[in-house]
Amino acid sequence: MAELFSNQVLWTAILASVVAQMLKLFIYYMVERRWEWERLAETGGMPSSHSATVAALATGVGITEGWDSAFFAIAVVLAIIVMYDATGIRRAAGLHAQRLNDLIEEFRALVQQGPQPEPLKELLGHTYLEVAVGATLGILFALLSFALF
């Protein structure tokens, strides 16, 4: 169990994710001038915590196992898949949710009574910028973590 708690690669990746999620909360506050605590547990938005996590993981593996190791290659491929998914499939799902919510609002205006469906979650994926910022944050976080500890 002690090895789990001393796994710097794991904890660096987890902390990079936590820092990215907290940044989402503060960035939202800076833009909207109100706190929305749900941002701490939400997917999507700036920066991408998924990208920060996998970038910190891959960087930590590269530092500890070597940039030419099979472990680093696995971590990089995983990171690419996660970031591609964030900008592709999950982003498209978020756009679909947005369109469906618009249709529901139009339908609600036509029929004032009846079922009131809950809006679909629209903030699912990330823009390329959000992924790039998240990945950069993860890499820098890992480099700082390994330089300090």
Sequence and secondary structure as in RCSB ss.txt:
>XXXX:A:sequence
MAELFSNQVLWTAILASVVAQMLKLFIYYMVERRWEWERLAETGGMPSSHSATVAALATGVGITEGWDSAFFAIA
VVLAIIVMYDATGIRRAAGLHAQRLNDLIEEFRALVQQGPQPEPLKELLGHTYLEVAVGATLGILFALLSFALF
>XXXX:A:secstr
 HHHHT HHHHHHHHHHHHHHHHHHHHHHHHHSS  GGGGG SSSSS HHHHHHHHHHHHHHHHH TTSHHHHHH
HHHHHHHHHHHHTHHHHHHHHHHHHHHHHHHHHHH  SS          S  HHHHHHHHHHHHHHHHHHHHH 
